Amino acid sequence: MELNVVESAKNKLVIELKGEDHTFCNILVKELQKDSNVKTAAYTIEHPLRRIPRVFIETASGSPKDALVKATANLIKDAGKFEKEFAKEI
């Protein structure tokens, strides 16, 4: 994955996630939306041939970069839990 910052402001962050698709962007946005400091979290893929998702994060308070770091840390933690549970069942 290649992350490019398109726009960065006090309460707004727009990033492109080259190499990713709807799968990762959906879970990332859903995790961001759980954060009470996040006002808006969404993504778009503007053209199907270009296939570079653009993620928009706007916070009511706090840094959108901090919200992104927190969301990704939570996803990593959840993936680890899933891996352990899956390994137990196999």
Secondary structure, 3 states (H helix, E strand, C coil): CEEEEEEECCCEEEEEEECCCHHHHHHHHHHHHCCCCEEEEEEECCCCCCCCCEEEEEECCCCHHHHHHHHHHHHHHHHHHHHHHHHHHC
